[in-house]
Every structure is written in structure tokens, then in C-alpha cells.
Amino acid sequence: MPEKNTELADFLRRARSQCDASRAGLPADGRVRRVPGLRREEVAFLAGVSTDYYARLEQGRRIVPSPSVVDAVGRALGLDDAGRAHLADLIGLGTRAPLARTRPVQRVRPGLYQLLDALGEVPVLVLGRRADVLAQNRMGKALFTDFERFPAPQRNYARWLLLDEGARSLFVDWEEQARVAVENLRLEAGNDPADRATAELITELRASSAEFGRWWDEHRVNQRTHGSKRLRHPVVGDLTVEYETLLLPGDPDTTLYVYSTEAGSPSQRALSLLASWSLSGAGAVRSV
């Protein structure tokens, strides 16, 4: 049984150091700030708990605060929804370390492959736990990469983004996209810390990517449900695609990422050209 929750301690310290004291609504005390962020006693004041209690929490001591206290600490630290969910996950580990386990391999049902085929002109990726790529349609393959060319254990979006040279050259804003992938993985790791496959992926990325180790240690979390990606595609040149995420009812571990372009834009014309080029192949690419 671990004496301290080091993940929680690290997360709270970094979150506190990133707070803007000038916007926290604290009364002026005349003291000079020698380090960035809030002091422990200031977080405690904003959260309505004692300084000693918050200090023990930030030290990763084996205490389990109530949901209202967790929410108050999240507000005091200015955490967004993803940050608060991650904080609750870390605190929810309690005093007992979960046993490492291997979760069942995810499968994509045949009806979903039919849907991917029907969305022939729209790029779609189907991602599972830890951003494993479970399937992609013809346009998803053409826009990004053919994940089927990788061995099954390596068909992971975050792994591809961080370790593949083709991904680095494809994304105009590669660093931003890669950081988001790391922050998403950090959020999922906190949600299910006992999953062996997630732990193995983190170990591999730490060993193989200098950027991953640096960003992982920042302990930031993020959950993007929509956004845009700027690409410099080797076939059709520059384009910007917007994405929306769709969760499958009854299967919360599977997410569809659907990509589109603005009507009448150069990006739409580029995507149409890519669709014509991609017709040399057909059908959804099955990754599991």
C-alpha cells in the first residue's frame, strides 16, 4: 500500500503554480511573490478548507475528501471540466492501489463498418481506449495514414502522432496536436490507472519521445470534443479540417472522429481532390 499518492501531489503542485494570483480575487497582503502561482494557504482559503488540510492533500497523504471539497479545490485552482474530472479520478484512488489488469480487446461491430463505408467522402476514424485506432474508412486512411500497415499493438493515434516522421510533416501545428494527444492520454490514465496497455504505452512513449516525457511531466489534462487540424498533405497540399466527436450509445469507450471542411473553401476543394485520388482503394480499413 503506497504511503503517498504521488500523482495527485504532482498534479496539485503544478496546477497551483499555474494559477494567476492577480485573477484569483484574493485580498492584497503586501507580500512579494517569489514563485509563480498561488501559495498553499491561498488555495486553502479559496477552497474553504484549512491550510493544514490542503497541505496534506497536496503532499499526497492518504485522505479522501468529500465531493464538495474536491469541487471547491478544483474551483480554487481554476481547473476546467477535464482538470476537475482528473482531480476526482486521482483522489478517487483512495488508500488502496488498484491491481494492474488487462482489459478485453475492443472490437468494431459489422454495422459500424457499414456506416464507415457509407460515409465514403467523409474522413472518419474510430478510436478506442487510449486512442487506439480501431477502424478508419477510405478517406480517413487517405487524409492521415493507413494504420493497418502497423502491427496491431501499434495502431494508436497518439503513438503515431509522436513517433512517426510522416505525422510530424503532415500537421502544420504538430506540437499543439501532439501536446493535446498527451494531455488526453494523461486524462485517460488517471481515469483507469490499472490498465496494463495504457501503462505500457506510456512507458514506450517516455523511452522513445523526448517531447512526450517533458509534456507528460507537466501533468496537464485535456479533452477535446471538437476542433480543427491544419494539414500540409503530401498529395493535395494545405488544408484545414474541422472535427466533431461522436460517442456510441452503449459503448462509451469507442469514439467516432468525423472530419469536414468549410463549404466552398480551398480546403473543401482539396478534400474533394483527395477523395478522387483515394478511389484507387475502397472500403473501411479494419484495424482490429
C-alpha positions as CSV (number, residue, x, y, z in Angstrom):
1,M,0.0,0.0,0.0
2,P,1.7,3.3,-1.1
3,E,2.2,5.9,1.6
4,K,1.5,8.7,-0.7
5,N,-0.5,9.4,-3.9
6,T,2.4,11.0,-5.9
7,E,0.3,11.5,-9.0
8,L,-2.1,13.6,-7.0
9,A,0.6,15.5,-5.3
10,D,2.4,16.4,-8.6
11,F,-0.9,17.4,-10.2
12,L,-1.9,19.8,-7.4
13,R,1.5,21.4,-7.2
14,R,1.7,22.1,-10.9
15,A,-1.9,23.3,-11.0
16,R,-1.2,25.7,-8.1
17,S,2.0,27.0,-9.8
18,Q,0.0,27.8,-13.0
19,C,-2.7,29.9,-11.3
20,D,-2.8,33.6,-11.9
21,A,-2.8,35.2,-8.5
22,S,-4.0,38.6,-9.9
23,R,-7.2,37.0,-11.0
24,A,-7.9,34.8,-8.0
25,G,-9.8,37.5,-6.1
26,L,-7.6,37.4,-3.1
27,P,-7.1,40.4,-0.7
28,A,-3.8,42.1,-1.1
29,D,-1.3,41.2,1.7
30,G,1.7,43.2,0.6
31,R,4.0,40.2,0.4
32,V,6.3,39.8,-2.6
33,R,5.7,36.6,-4.6
34,R,9.0,34.8,-5.2
35,V,7.5,31.9,-7.2
36,P,4.6,31.9,-9.7
37,G,1.1,30.9,-8.8
38,L,-0.8,30.7,-5.6
39,R,0.5,29.9,-2.1
40,R,-0.9,26.8,-0.3
41,E,-2.7,28.9,2.2
42,E,-4.3,30.9,-0.6
43,V,-5.7,27.8,-2.3
44,A,-7.0,26.6,1.1
45,F,-8.7,30.0,1.7
46,L,-10.3,29.9,-1.7
47,A,-11.5,26.3,-1.2
48,G,-12.8,26.9,2.3
49,V,-10.5,24.4,4.0
50,S,-7.7,24.7,6.5
51,T,-4.2,25.2,5.3
52,D,-3.0,22.1,7.0
53,Y,-5.7,20.0,5.3
54,Y,-4.8,21.3,1.9
55,A,-1.1,20.9,2.6
56,R,-1.7,17.2,3.4
57,L,-3.8,16.8,0.3
58,E,-1.1,18.3,-1.9
59,Q,1.5,16.1,-0.2
60,G,-0.5,13.1,-1.5
61,R,-1.4,11.9,2.0
62,R,-3.9,9.1,2.3
63,I,-7.0,11.2,2.8
64,V,-10.2,11.1,0.8
65,P,-12.0,14.5,0.8
66,S,-15.8,14.8,0.1
67,P,-17.0,15.6,-3.4
68,S,-17.8,19.1,-2.3
69,V,-14.2,19.7,-1.1
70,V,-12.9,18.2,-4.4
71,D,-15.1,20.6,-6.3
72,A,-14.0,23.6,-4.1
73,V,-10.3,22.8,-4.6
74,G,-10.9,22.5,-8.4
75,R,-12.6,25.9,-8.4
76,A,-9.8,27.4,-6.3
77,L,-7.2,26.1,-8.8
78,G,-9.2,27.3,-11.8
79,L,-9.4,23.8,-13.3
80,D,-11.6,23.3,-16.3
81,D,-14.0,20.3,-16.6
82,A,-11.3,17.9,-17.7
83,G,-9.0,19.1,-14.9
84,R,-11.7,18.6,-12.3
85,A,-12.5,15.2,-13.6
86,H,-8.9,14.2,-13.5
87,L,-8.6,15.6,-9.9
88,A,-11.6,13.5,-8.9
89,D,-10.1,10.4,-10.5
90,L,-6.8,10.9,-8.7
91,I,-8.4,11.4,-5.4
92,G,-10.8,8.5,-6.0
93,L,-7.9,6.1,-5.9
94,G,-8.3,6.2,-2.2
95,T,-5.9,4.4,0.0
96,R,-5.6,1.2,-1.9
97,A,-3.6,0.9,-5.1
98,P,-5.7,-0.8,-7.9
99,L,-4.4,-4.1,-9.2
100,A,-2.9,-4.0,-12.7
101,R,-5.2,-5.7,-15.2
102,T,-5.6,-6.4,-18.9
103,R,-8.9,-5.2,-20.4
104,P,-10.6,-7.1,-23.2
105,V,-9.6,-6.3,-26.8
106,Q,-12.0,-3.9,-28.3
107,R,-13.9,-4.9,-31.4
108,V,-15.9,-3.0,-34.0
109,R,-19.2,-4.4,-34.9
110,P,-20.1,-5.1,-38.6
111,G,-22.8,-2.4,-38.7
112,L,-20.2,0.2,-37.8
113,Y,-18.0,-0.8,-40.7
114,Q,-21.0,-0.5,-43.0
115,L,-21.6,3.1,-41.7
116,L,-17.9,3.9,-42.4
117,D,-18.3,2.6,-46.0
118,A,-21.5,4.7,-46.4
119,L,-19.6,7.9,-45.3
120,G,-17.3,7.4,-48.3
121,E,-16.4,11.1,-48.9
122,V,-16.1,12.0,-45.3
123,P,-12.9,11.1,-43.4
124,V,-13.7,9.1,-40.2
125,L,-11.5,7.5,-37.6
126,V,-12.9,5.1,-34.9
127,L,-10.8,5.4,-31.7
128,G,-11.0,3.2,-28.6
129,R,-9.3,3.3,-25.3
130,R,-6.1,5.3,-25.0
131,A,-6.7,6.5,-28.7
132,D,-6.2,3.0,-30.2
133,V,-7.3,3.2,-33.8
134,L,-10.0,0.5,-34.2
135,A,-11.0,1.3,-37.8
136,Q,-10.9,4.0,-40.4
137,N,-12.7,4.5,-43.7
138,R,-11.1,5.1,-47.1
139,M,-10.9,8.9,-46.6
140,G,-9.6,8.5,-43.1
141,K,-6.8,6.5,-44.5
142,A,-6.1,9.0,-47.3
143,L,-6.2,12.0,-45.0
144,F,-3.9,10.7,-42.2
145,T,-2.3,7.3,-42.7
146,D,-3.1,3.7,-43.2
147,F,-3.0,2.4,-39.7
148,E,-3.3,-1.2,-40.9
149,R,0.3,-1.0,-42.1
150,F,1.4,-1.1,-38.4
151,P,1.3,-4.2,-36.2
152,A,-1.9,-4.4,-34.3
153,P,-0.4,-3.3,-30.9
154,Q,1.0,-0.2,-32.5
155,R,-2.2,1.1,-34.1
156,N,-2.6,4.0,-31.8
157,Y,-3.2,7.6,-32.7
158,A,-1.1,9.2,-30.0
159,R,1.8,6.8,-30.7
160,W,1.7,7.6,-34.5
161,L,1.5,11.4,-33.8
162,L,4.5,11.3,-31.5
163,L,6.8,8.8,-33.2
164,D,6.0,8.8,-36.9
165,E,8.0,11.2,-39.1
166,G,5.1,11.3,-41.5
167,A,2.8,12.7,-38.8
168,R,5.3,15.4,-37.9
169,S,5.4,16.6,-41.5
170,L,1.6,16.3,-42.0
171,F,0.5,18.6,-39.2
172,V,1.3,22.3,-39.6
173,D,0.7,22.7,-35.9
174,W,2.3,19.4,-34.9
175,E,3.4,20.5,-31.5
176,E,-0.1,21.7,-30.5
177,Q,-1.7,18.5,-31.8
178,A,0.9,16.3,-30.1
179,R,0.5,18.1,-26.8
180,V,-3.3,17.6,-26.9
181,A,-2.8,13.9,-27.5
182,V,-0.5,13.7,-24.5
183,E,-3.0,15.6,-22.3
184,N,-5.8,13.3,-23.5
185,L,-3.8,10.3,-22.6
186,R,-2.9,11.7,-19.2
187,L,-6.7,12.2,-18.5
188,E,-7.4,8.6,-19.5
189,A,-4.5,7.2,-17.5
190,G,-6.0,8.9,-14.4
191,N,-9.4,7.5,-15.1
192,D,-8.1,3.9,-15.4
193,P,-4.7,3.7,-13.7
194,A,-4.8,-0.1,-13.6
195,D,-4.9,-0.7,-17.3
196,R,-1.7,-2.5,-18.4
197,A,-1.9,-1.5,-22.0
198,T,-2.1,2.2,-21.1
199,A,0.9,1.8,-18.8
200,E,2.9,0.0,-21.5
201,L,2.1,2.8,-24.0
202,I,3.2,5.5,-21.6
203,T,6.5,3.6,-20.9
204,E,7.2,3.2,-24.6
205,L,6.5,6.9,-25.4
206,R,8.7,8.0,-22.5
207,A,11.5,6.0,-23.9
208,S,11.1,7.0,-27.5
209,S,9.9,10.6,-27.4
210,A,11.7,13.4,-25.6
211,E,8.7,15.7,-26.1
212,F,6.4,13.2,-24.5
213,G,8.4,12.9,-21.3
214,R,8.6,16.7,-20.9
215,W,4.8,17.2,-21.6
216,W,3.8,14.3,-19.5
217,D,5.6,15.7,-16.5
218,E,3.7,18.9,-16.9
219,H,0.7,16.9,-15.7
220,R,-1.8,18.8,-17.9
221,V,-5.0,17.2,-18.9
222,N,-7.3,18.0,-21.8
223,Q,-10.4,16.6,-23.5
224,R,-11.2,17.9,-27.0
225,T,-14.6,17.0,-28.4
226,H,-14.2,19.2,-31.4
227,G,-11.7,21.5,-33.1
228,S,-9.6,21.9,-36.2
229,K,-6.4,20.5,-37.7
230,R,-4.2,22.3,-40.2
231,L,-2.5,19.8,-42.6
232,R,0.2,20.0,-45.2
233,H,-0.9,17.0,-47.2
234,P,1.7,15.3,-49.5
235,V,-1.0,14.8,-52.2
236,V,-3.3,17.9,-52.1
237,G,-1.3,20.5,-50.2
238,D,-2.5,22.7,-47.4
239,L,-6.0,22.3,-46.0
240,T,-7.8,22.7,-42.7
241,V,-10.3,20.2,-41.4
242,E,-12.8,20.5,-38.6
243,Y,-13.7,17.5,-36.5
244,E,-16.5,16.5,-34.2
245,T,-16.5,13.5,-31.9
246,L,-19.5,11.1,-31.6
247,L,-19.9,8.7,-28.8
248,L,-21.6,5.4,-29.4
249,P,-24.6,4.7,-27.1
250,G,-23.8,1.6,-25.0
251,D,-20.1,1.8,-25.9
252,P,-18.6,4.8,-24.1
253,D,-15.0,3.5,-24.8
254,T,-15.5,4.0,-28.6
255,T,-15.5,7.4,-30.3
256,L,-16.0,8.4,-33.9
257,Y,-13.9,11.3,-35.2
258,V,-15.6,12.8,-38.2
259,Y,-13.7,15.4,-40.3
260,S,-15.2,18.0,-42.6
261,T,-14.3,21.3,-44.4
262,E,-16.0,24.6,-44.9
263,A,-18.3,24.7,-47.9
264,G,-16.8,26.4,-50.9
265,S,-13.4,26.8,-49.3
266,P,-10.0,25.8,-50.8
267,S,-9.9,23.1,-48.1
268,Q,-13.1,21.6,-49.4
269,R,-11.7,21.5,-52.9
270,A,-8.5,19.9,-51.6
271,L,-10.6,17.3,-49.8
272,S,-12.6,16.6,-52.9
273,L,-9.4,16.1,-54.9
274,L,-8.1,13.7,-52.2
275,A,-11.4,11.8,-52.5
276,S,-10.8,11.3,-56.2
277,W,-7.2,10.2,-55.6
278,S,-8.3,7.8,-52.9
279,L,-10.7,5.9,-55.1
280,S,-7.8,3.6,-56.1
281,G,-8.7,1.8,-52.8
282,A,-12.0,1.1,-51.2
283,G,-13.8,0.1,-48.0
284,A,-13.2,0.7,-44.4
285,V,-9.8,-0.2,-43.2
286,R,-10.1,-2.7,-40.3
287,S,-7.6,-2.3,-37.6
288,V,-8.5,-5.0,-35.2
